[in-house]
Amino acid sequence: MLLLNVKLLKFAGFTQQKEGTGWIYPDGTFCYDVPVFTCSLDACFKWLWPKLKGRNKAIYFAFEGDGLCTCEIEISGFMEQPYGASESAKDSTPELAFCVALEKLIDTYF
């Protein structure tokens, strides 16, 4: 999960200083504490959701009887993708499902 969070931090515009010495927020502020996206939907929607460029964006969560959460992210009107893009993931928490689905979008389209 640490590697996933680092990947999402970079996608959100955070810059890592020399390894282990801290991060620079997108606004230029230096910090040691950064959002842990895999544990906070608030952080996901504050930092990651706005980075998804597109005319229309949608997100769906489904909580299933097996205790898992499915998250689907849909984006349309970006990067010459006429029909848009969507990815989904199933995991133990909504935060983690969102992060895994977003990672799939990043790997494929960004």
C-alpha positions in Angstrom: 0.0 0.0 0.0 2.9 2.3 0.6 4.0 2.1 -3.1 0.4 2.8 -4.1 0.2 5.9 -1.9 3.5 7.2 -3.3 2.2 6.7 -6.8 -1.0 8.6 -6.0 0.9 11.4 -4.2 2.9 12.0 -7.4 -0.3 11.9 -9.5 -1.8 14.5 -7.2 1.2 16.8 -7.7 3.3 16.2 -4.6 7.0 16.1 -5.1 9.3 13.9 -3.0 12.5 15.3 -1.7 15.5 13.1 -1.3 14.1 9.8 -0.1 13.0 9.9 3.5 13.4 13.7 3.9 9.9 14.9 3.2 7.5 16.1 0.5 6.5 19.3 -1.2 2.8 19.9 -1.5 1.5 21.1 -4.9 1.3 24.7 -3.5 5.1 24.6 -2.7 4.8 24.0 1.1 7.3 21.6 2.5 6.0 18.8 4.9 6.8 15.5 6.5 3.2 14.4 6.8 1.3 13.7 3.6 -2.2 12.3 3.0 -2.6 8.6 3.2 -5.1 8.1 0.4 -5.6 4.4 1.1 -7.1 5.3 4.5 -9.0 8.5 3.7 -11.8 9.2 1.2 -11.6 12.9 2.3 -8.0 13.0 1.1 -8.9 11.2 -2.1 -11.6 13.7 -3.0 -9.5 16.7 -2.0 -6.3 15.8 -3.9 -7.0 13.1 -6.4 -10.5 13.6 -7.8 -9.8 17.1 -9.2 -6.8 15.7 -11.1 -9.1 13.5 -13.2 -9.6 15.6 -16.2 -12.8 15.2 -18.2 -16.1 16.8 -18.9 -18.0 14.2 -16.9 -16.8 12.2 -13.9 -18.8 9.7 -11.9 -18.0 7.3 -9.1 -20.0 4.4 -7.7 -19.6 2.4 -4.6 -21.3 -0.9 -3.9 -21.1 -2.7 -0.6 -21.5 -6.4 -1.0 -22.6 -9.2 1.4 -19.1 -10.6 1.5 -17.9 -7.5 3.4 -16.0 -6.1 0.4 -16.6 -2.8 -1.4 -16.6 -2.3 -5.2 -15.7 1.1 -6.6 -16.1 2.1 -10.2 -14.8 5.4 -11.6 -16.0 6.7 -15.0 -14.6 9.6 -17.0 -15.7 11.0 -20.3 -14.5 13.8 -22.6 -10.7 13.6 -22.0 -7.6 12.8 -24.0 -9.4 12.0 -27.3 -11.2 9.1 -25.7 -14.5 9.4 -27.5 -16.3 6.9 -25.2 -14.5 7.7 -22.0 -12.9 5.3 -19.7 -13.9 3.4 -16.6 -12.2 1.1 -14.2 -13.4 -0.8 -11.1 -11.8 -2.5 -8.2 -13.0 -4.5 -5.2 -11.3 -4.3 -1.8 -11.9 -4.4 1.9 -12.5 -0.6 2.3 -14.0 2.1 0.1 -10.7 4.1 0.3 -8.6 1.2 -0.9 -11.1 0.2 -3.7 -11.1 3.8 -4.9 -7.3 4.0 -4.9 -6.9 0.7 -6.8 -9.5 1.7 -9.4 -7.8 5.0 -9.8 -4.4 3.3 -10.2 -5.8 1.3 -13.0 -7.0 4.5 -14.8 -3.6 6.1 -14.2 -1.7 3.1 -15.6 -4.0 3.0 -18.7 -4.7 6.6 -19.6 -2.3 9.1 -17.8 
